[in-house]
């Protein structure tokens, strides 16, 4: 990876909708000691709500419409824009489009995603409804390296969230989202600091002090 600007890694955040994780990453990157800067927010939908918020926060935005576009053609356009923008790291944040294995390979080790469950449990969509219907007592969220398989790849950080009796899917979604906003900026920090070592499916945070805090838990 190359350093950009004032020695901080240049990050592109890919969104498809609301962009609350995007906002959490942008806000975290405002800290003077944060090792990454958000260089670009990109959406595959022109109507993604998060685009306006990114612009309001002074971040460059771009749209590559995916509707009706061949998957390989979309990914080639995306790859070209990311490279032209000097991007070091890609963060998927509610980016609801599958990427081709070719694109994923090209960004291997430099692209991370957040998913609102404790992977490998509850991959896919409509997670919180399925968690409640399954009677799970604990759920959470996961930041992981992106691999060609959906919602898979080495886990960088997770946070656990209890599911109290009677909780609705909306209750669970809100509690999990609050933790997403904690662990995503933390995981990006570690990646940008080049502290993450990957061996098979296992990610180790290089630095004993930080490794301890990798076991984030919001439980009392
Ligand atoms: C988040 O809960 C994120 O974990 C989820 O989409 C939501 C986007 O919200 N991502 C996935 O389900 C990916 N498989 P946001 O746009 O407010 O960040």
Boltz pocket constraint, residues with backbone or C-beta under 6 A from the ligand:
constraints:
  - pocket:
      binder: B
      contacts: [[A, 15], [A, 17], [A, 18], [A, 19], [A, 20], [A, 21], [A, 22], [A, 93], [A, 94], [A, 95], [A, 114], [A, 115], [A, 116], [A, 124], [A, 125], [A, 151], [A, 177], [A, 180]]
      max_distance: 6.0
